[in-house]
């Protein structure tokens, strides 16, 4: 079982809420056939997504507010 401390991941997101949304969207991409961006033993899409965020392979860009 893989465990990634939230503190390590939060460095790459402004808040835990944004982190949750980023991870969920990336997990859906993985479910739909996207290739993993990191080497990890886990087969859980959520774990893979969190690891990708932790190492900086996945990030987000905020939309410009009008």
C-alpha positions in Angstrom: 0.0 0.0 0.0 1.3 3.4 -0.9 0.9 6.4 1.4 1.7 9.9 0.4 1.6 12.5 3.2 -0.8 15.4 2.5 1.8 17.9 3.6 4.1 16.8 0.7 1.3 17.3 -1.8 -0.1 20.5 -0.5 3.1 22.3 -1.6 1.7 22.1 -5.1 -1.8 23.3 -4.5 -3.2 26.4 -2.8 -5.7 24.5 -0.7 -6.9 21.0 0.1 -10.0 21.7 -1.9 -8.1 22.5 -5.1 -5.9 19.5 -4.5 -9.0 17.3 -4.3 -10.4 18.6 -7.5 -7.0 18.3 -9.4 -6.5 14.7 -8.1 -10.1 13.7 -9.0 -9.8 15.2 -12.6 -6.5 13.5 -13.1 -7.8 10.2 -11.8 -10.7 10.4 -14.4 -8.1 11.0 -17.1 -6.2 7.9 -16.0 -9.4 5.9 -15.9 -10.1 7.0 -19.5 -6.7 5.7 -20.7 -4.1 8.5 -20.1 -0.6 7.2 -19.5 0.9 7.4 -16.0 3.5 10.2 -15.6 5.3 8.5 -12.7 6.5 5.0 -11.9 4.5 3.6 -9.0 3.4 0.2 -7.9 -0.1 1.1 -7.1 -3.0 0.4 -9.5 -5.3 2.8 -7.8 -6.0 5.8 -10.0 -6.4 8.2 -7.1 -3.0 7.1 -5.6 -1.3 7.5 -9.0 -2.9 11.0 -9.4 -1.7 12.1 -6.0 1.8 10.9 -6.6 1.9 12.8 -10.0 0.8 15.9 -8.2 3.4 15.4 -5.4 6.3 15.1 -7.8 5.1 18.1 -9.8 4.1 16.3 -13.0 0.5 17.5 -12.7 -0.5 21.0 -11.8 -3.3 23.4 -12.6 -3.8 26.8 -14.1 -6.4 29.1 -12.7 -8.9 30.7 -15.1 -8.7 34.4 -15.4 -11.5 36.1 -13.5 -13.6 38.6 -15.4 
